[in-house]
Amino acid sequence: SGSGLLAVIYFVNVLKVKNIYIFGFDFYQQGMHNLSMIDNFKTEESIKVHIEDGKKSIKDFENFIENNKETNFFFPKNTNISAKSSNFNLLDF
């Protein structure tokens, strides 16, 4: 989990923001893994572990959305997040 996720948690829990528009949260699922570019991914196995960790983070974030119904979350239509909650909204650009 990165600083963007921590910022969202802060906005919801501390600042009590009612509407949050989120862009760029793919939890490392859309092919950013390049062995030659990123030192942390020295093997195919390290990439696989990172992708699986991202999938777990997606589930955790979906639960966060579902447990914070007082905040509306807006995502682009092509997101890989799919919370089953009335406060989860997709934007079609």
C-alpha positions as a printed NumPy array, in Angstrom:
array([[  0.   ,   0.   ,   0.   ],
       [  1.282,   3.4  ,  -0.925],
       [  0.922,   6.971,   0.196],
       [ -2.146,   7.497,  -2.029],
       [ -4.045,   4.812,  -0.159],
       [ -2.995,   6.282,   3.18 ],
       [ -4.196,   9.699,   1.996],
       [ -7.63 ,   8.264,   1.12 ],
       [ -7.893,   6.645,   4.557],
       [ -6.927,   9.977,   6.162],
       [ -9.496,  11.889,   4.07 ],
       [-12.247,   9.471,   5.088],
       [-11.432,   8.833,   8.746],
       [ -9.979,  12.159,   9.872],
       [-11.252,  14.859,   7.511],
       [-14.623,  13.142,   6.949],
       [-14.632,  13.966,   3.214],
       [-17.988,  13.034,   1.671],
       [-16.978,  12.627,  -2.004],
       [-13.632,  11.222,  -3.129],
       [-12.581,  10.983,  -6.784],
       [ -9.839,   8.407,  -7.267],
       [ -7.659,   7.996, -10.359],
       [ -4.623,   5.794, -10.905],
       [ -5.331,   3.167,  -8.254],
       [ -4.657,  -0.085, -10.116],
       [ -2.758,  -1.781,  -7.271],
       [ -0.006,  -2.82 ,  -9.689],
       [ -2.275,  -4.954, -11.857],
       [ -1.785,  -3.281, -15.248],
       [  1.699,  -4.282, -16.356],
       [  4.076,  -1.815, -14.726],
       [  6.457,  -4.651, -13.887],
       [  9.615,  -4.502, -15.965],
       [ 12.675,  -6.417, -14.791],
       [ 15.084,  -3.952, -16.406],
       [ 13.435,  -0.797, -15.   ],
       [ 12.676,  -1.548, -11.366],
       [ 15.316,  -2.86 ,  -8.963],
       [ 12.721,  -4.465,  -6.701],
       [ 11.641,  -6.879,  -9.44 ],
       [ 14.777,  -8.897, -10.051],
       [ 12.944, -12.133, -10.813],
       [  9.689, -13.256, -12.356],
       [  8.768, -14.666,  -8.945],
       [  9.104, -11.228,  -7.298],
       [  6.75 ,  -9.809,  -9.946],
       [  4.247, -12.592,  -9.291],
       [  4.343, -11.962,  -5.529],
       [  3.86 ,  -8.214,  -6.071],
       [  0.845,  -8.769,  -8.322],
       [ -0.725, -11.159,  -5.797],
       [ -0.138,  -8.63 ,  -3.   ],
       [ -1.898,  -6.052,  -5.178],
       [ -4.904,  -8.358,  -5.545],
       [ -5.121,  -8.639,  -1.754],
       [ -4.884,  -4.856,  -1.477],
       [ -7.797,  -4.513,  -3.912],
       [ -9.976,  -6.73 ,  -1.713],
       [ -8.937,  -4.794,   1.4  ],
       [ -9.743,  -1.482,  -0.314],
       [-13.122,  -2.777,  -1.515],
       [-13.899,  -3.707,   2.106],
       [-12.817,  -0.223,   3.195],
       [-15.264,   1.32 ,   0.706],
       [-18.094,  -0.964,   1.838],
       [-17.403,  -0.134,   5.507],
       [-17.394,   3.638,   4.958],
       [-20.827,   4.255,   3.487],
       [-20.879,   7.908,   4.568],
       [-18.287,   8.652,   1.857],
       [-18.95 ,   8.355,  -1.871],
       [-16.071,   6.938,  -3.896],
       [-15.815,   7.769,  -7.609],
       [-13.56 ,   5.772,  -9.959],
       [-13.007,   5.765, -13.723],
       [-15.102,   3.148, -15.524],
       [-12.036,   1.017, -16.382],
       [-10.991,   0.439, -12.753],
       [-10.264,  -3.029, -11.401],
       [-12.037,  -2.125,  -8.14 ],
       [-15.598,  -3.449,  -7.891],
       [-17.051,  -2.812,  -4.456],
       [-20.623,  -4.016,  -4.03 ],
       [-21.836,  -0.908,  -2.279],
       [-24.133,   2.032,  -3.028],
       [-21.299,   4.481,  -2.287],
       [-19.102,   3.015,  -5.053],
       [-19.557,   4.947,  -8.307],
       [-18.071,   4.596, -11.785],
       [-17.405,   7.605, -13.991],
       [-17.719,   7.232, -17.757],
       [-15.44 ,   9.643, -19.631]])
